[in-house]
Structures are given as structure tokens and as C-alpha cells.
Amino acid sequence: MTAETVTTPTPIHLGLRQAFSLFPTGVVAVCALDDDGNPIGIPVNSFTSVSLDPPLVGICVGRTSTTWPVLAGRARLGLSVLGADQGELCRSLASRGTSRFDGAAWQPSAYGAVMIEGAALWLDCELRSSFDGGDHEVVLLEVMNSEIFADVEPLVFHQSRFRELHPVA
């Protein structure tokens, strides 16, 4: 079965969506400048470290995204691991509206990647490769530069809600 043949969620898809929501994830904003110098971006929660040598990370992007094809053509992509207080920004980035960055503090890198201020981690990346992942595209990115903000707690997505981490006593 290909992604094109699935038009409505079946009970197995709904069950898997609920099952997958039990795995807590961080939320990463994938952003760059468009041809006019404006920020464009999407949030993803399918993010993973892949390799230290070479430095690679992976994301999965839904095939229904209309923003990803534009981002995929950029020289560099900024990945920002969103901070615990950036849930509203995440919702804004996920919207279909044109004002996704209203009220957001961001800065561009020299190569056009966009980094979100207040994030826990910035990764400046180049697209390395991508391949079919069913209803998603699996994307490998090479990390060209990183900046860590250790004092920022990450935003956590679990059971379709934003959460915060709490230390175990």
C-alpha cells in the first residue's frame, strides 16, 4: 500500500496514532529564509540523532506539508529544539496561516538557516539525503554547526499535549 492509496484513517491508523503518542518526544522547529528573506518553517516531533561521524540527524516530514518542499530546496536549515514555554509558537508554526512567526524571536545564520530564540538547541544543517517513509519523507541532515542552551528546558509532546520535564526525586 502506498501513501497515495490511504485517503481516510482506518481503525489501525487511529490505533497506531494513539499508540505512538505514548512515546514522549521533543519538538523541533525546522526553519529557513525564503527567497524574499522571510522566515518559513514547520514543527516536527520525529527527530533523532543518527551519527557523530559524520554528524547526522534525522527528521520525518509528512507528505501533506506544503512548506517542506520549499524548505527542502534551501541551502541550510535551522533546527531549533523548542523550549518548554514555546508551545504557542509550535502551534503557530503548525498552522496553515501566513503569520507563523508573529511574535517569535528568531535570527538567520549566514547561510539562510533560521534559529528560534529561546530554544534549547540550535543545529545549522545541510540536507544530505531523503527517502520514502510511507506517508512521511525521512530526511537525513548533516550538522554544520550547533549551539547548546543548557539552561533551557525542552518542550515535550506526549499524548497529543505539550508537557514539561520534572526531575525524579
One Martini backbone bead per residue (centre of mass of N, CA, C, O) as a GRO file, in nm:
protein
  169
    1MET     BB    1   0.097   0.036   0.022
    2THR     BB    2   0.042   0.364  -0.039
    3ALA     BB    3  -0.004   0.688   0.043
    4GLU     BB    4  -0.217   0.740  -0.190
    5THR     BB    5  -0.433   0.509  -0.086
    6VAL     BB    6  -0.467   0.684   0.171
    7THR     BB    7  -0.761   0.874   0.276
    8THR     BB    8  -0.855   0.731   0.543
    9PRO     BB    9  -0.871   0.652   0.854
   10THR     BB   10  -0.816   0.370   1.017
   11PRO     BB   11  -0.821   0.188   1.293
   12ILE     BB   12  -0.514   0.133   1.281
   13HIS     BB   13  -0.427   0.431   1.256
   14LEU     BB   14  -0.559   0.532   1.516
   15GLY     BB   15  -0.412   0.333   1.705
   16LEU     BB   16  -0.123   0.422   1.630
   17ARG     BB   17  -0.142   0.713   1.705
   18GLN     BB   18  -0.194   0.653   2.004
   19ALA     BB   19   0.057   0.480   2.055
   20PHE     BB   20   0.273   0.693   1.965
   21SER     BB   21   0.186   0.908   2.190
   22LEU     BB   22   0.341   0.750   2.430
   23PHE     BB   23   0.592   0.886   2.303
   24PRO     BB   24   0.807   1.104   2.402
   25THR     BB   25   0.883   1.430   2.261
   26GLY     BB   26   1.026   1.653   2.095
   27VAL     BB   27   1.049   1.989   1.948
   28VAL     BB   28   1.110   2.090   1.606
   29ALA     BB   29   1.228   2.359   1.429
   30VAL     BB   30   1.207   2.405   1.074
   31CYS     BB   31   1.423   2.659   0.925
   32ALA     BB   32   1.406   2.938   0.683
   33LEU     BB   33   1.472   3.126   0.412
   34ASP     BB   34   1.335   3.276   0.170
   35ASP     BB   35   1.367   3.454  -0.125
   36ASP     BB   36   1.266   3.725   0.056
   37GLY     BB   37   1.370   3.684   0.371
   38ASN     BB   38   1.164   3.496   0.499
   39PRO     BB   39   1.030   3.302   0.730
   40ILE     BB   40   1.027   2.940   0.739
   41GLY     BB   41   0.818   2.671   0.890
   42ILE     BB   42   0.830   2.365   1.094
   43PRO     BB   43   0.712   2.115   1.292
   44VAL     BB   44   0.879   1.841   1.469
   45ASN     BB   45   0.881   1.500   1.638
   46SER     BB   46   1.068   1.357   1.422
   47PHE     BB   47   1.367   1.311   1.598
   48THR     BB   48   1.724   1.226   1.545
   49SER     BB   49   2.001   1.081   1.612
   50VAL     BB   50   2.261   0.917   1.406
   51SER     BB   51   2.560   1.070   1.390
   52LEU     BB   52   2.900   1.170   1.457
   53ASP     BB   53   3.051   1.012   1.193
   54PRO     BB   54   2.894   1.193   1.071
   55PRO     BB   55   2.692   1.464   1.145
   56LEU     BB   56   2.367   1.329   1.214
   57VAL     BB   57   2.022   1.381   1.138
   58GLY     BB   58   1.663   1.316   1.184
   59ILE     BB   59   1.361   1.346   0.989
   60CYS     BB   60   0.997   1.369   0.968
   61VAL     BB   61   0.778   1.439   0.685
   62GLY     BB   62   0.488   1.517   0.575
   63ARG     BB   63   0.340   1.490   0.258
   64THR     BB   64   0.127   1.738   0.314
   65SER     BB   65   0.338   1.940   0.306
   66THR     BB   66   0.392   2.276   0.173
   67THR     BB   67   0.674   2.362   0.308
   68TRP     BB   68   0.891   2.146   0.261
   69PRO     BB   69   0.964   2.191  -0.041
   70VAL     BB   70   1.096   2.463   0.024
   71LEU     BB   71   1.303   2.375   0.240
   72ALA     BB   72   1.452   2.154   0.064
   73GLY     BB   73   1.580   2.405  -0.125
   74ARG     BB   74   1.772   2.485   0.087
   75ALA     BB   75   2.092   2.521   0.197
   76ARG     BB   76   1.973   2.576   0.492
   77LEU     BB   77   1.884   2.444   0.819
   78GLY     BB   78   1.700   2.516   1.107
   79LEU     BB   79   1.730   2.362   1.426
   80SER     BB   80   1.490   2.390   1.698
   81VAL     BB   81   1.472   2.317   2.025
   82LEU     BB   82   1.214   2.365   2.198
   83GLY     BB   83   1.087   2.527   2.456
   84ALA     BB   84   0.863   2.497   2.717
   85ASP     BB   85   0.738   2.804   2.627
   86GLN     BB   86   0.671   2.710   2.292
   87GLY     BB   87   0.378   2.607   2.219
   88GLU     BB   88   0.252   2.841   2.054
   89LEU     BB   89   0.464   2.841   1.834
   90CYS     BB   90   0.411   2.558   1.736
   91ARG     BB   91   0.119   2.609   1.649
   92SER     BB   92   0.191   2.829   1.446
   93LEU     BB   93   0.381   2.651   1.265
   94ALA     BB   94   0.131   2.443   1.207
   95SER     BB   95  -0.010   2.635   1.053
   96ARG     BB   96  -0.172   2.775   0.751
   97GLY     BB   97  -0.076   3.040   0.796
   98THR     BB   98   0.118   3.347   0.740
   99SER     BB   99   0.183   3.402   1.074
  100ARG     BB  100   0.398   3.200   1.218
  101PHE     BB  101   0.612   3.446   1.338
  102ASP     BB  102   0.444   3.590   1.529
  103GLY     BB  103   0.636   3.696   1.806
  104ALA     BB  104   0.900   3.577   1.707
  105ALA     BB  105   1.225   3.497   1.791
  106TRP     BB  106   1.486   3.545   1.542
  107GLN     BB  107   1.768   3.405   1.345
  108PRO     BB  108   2.000   3.421   1.102
  109SER     BB  109   2.217   3.279   0.916
  110ALA     BB  110   2.458   3.311   0.674
  111TYR     BB  111   2.286   3.060   0.507
  112GLY     BB  112   1.953   3.080   0.596
  113ALA     BB  113   1.909   2.988   0.862
  114VAL     BB  114   1.665   2.942   1.126
  115MET     BB  115   1.660   3.065   1.461
  116ILE     BB  116   1.516   3.008   1.775
  117GLU     BB  117   1.452   3.183   2.035
  118GLY     BB  118   1.454   2.984   2.337
  119ALA     BB  119   1.605   2.744   2.278
  120ALA     BB  120   1.799   2.449   2.352
  121LEU     BB  121   1.873   2.409   2.035
  122TRP     BB  122   2.109   2.448   1.762
  123LEU     BB  123   2.092   2.358   1.409
  124ASP     BB  124   2.308   2.363   1.130
  125CYS     BB  125   2.191   2.244   0.809
  126GLU     BB  126   2.225   1.987   0.562
  127LEU     BB  127   2.110   1.818   0.306
  128ARG     BB  128   2.174   1.475   0.232
  129SER     BB  129   1.897   1.293   0.248
  130SER     BB  130   1.618   1.096   0.107
  131PHE     BB  131   1.317   0.896   0.186
  132ASP     BB  132   1.083   0.670   0.196
  133GLY     BB  133   0.799   0.683   0.462
  134GLY     BB  134   0.535   0.682   0.328
  135ASP     BB  135   0.361   0.951   0.468
  136HIS     BB  136   0.672   1.010   0.476
  137GLU     BB  137   0.977   1.184   0.496
  138VAL     BB  138   1.309   1.087   0.514
  139VAL     BB  139   1.566   1.291   0.677
  140LEU     BB  140   1.901   1.378   0.619
  141LEU     BB  141   2.127   1.569   0.828
  142GLU     BB  142   2.395   1.791   0.834
  143VAL     BB  143   2.598   1.912   1.080
  144MET     BB  144   2.765   2.234   1.089
  145ASN     BB  145   2.622   2.353   1.354
  146SER     BB  146   2.620   2.437   1.716
  147GLU     BB  147   2.390   2.530   1.995
  148ILE     BB  148   2.380   2.545   2.346
  149PHE     BB  149   2.099   2.564   2.604
  150ALA     BB  150   2.112   2.432   2.914
  151ASP     BB  151   1.883   2.625   3.064
  152VAL     BB  152   1.678   2.493   2.865
  153GLU     BB  153   1.378   2.358   2.855
  154PRO     BB  154   1.201   2.131   2.692
  155LEU     BB  155   0.968   2.050   2.476
  156VAL     BB  156   0.689   1.824   2.525
  157PHE     BB  157   0.538   1.545   2.349
  158HIS     BB  158   0.230   1.395   2.487
  159GLN     BB  159  -0.064   1.284   2.409
  160SER     BB  160  -0.121   1.556   2.237
  161ARG     BB  161   0.068   1.717   2.446
  162PHE     BB  162   0.213   1.946   2.638
  163ARG     BB  163   0.517   1.925   2.829
  164GLU     BB  164   0.712   1.874   3.124
  165LEU     BB  165   0.994   1.838   3.292
  166HIS     BB  166   1.071   1.627   3.582
  167PRO     BB  167   1.237   1.547   3.840
  168VAL     BB  168   1.360   1.277   4.000
  169ALA     BB  169   1.393   1.193   4.344
   0.00000   0.00000   0.00000
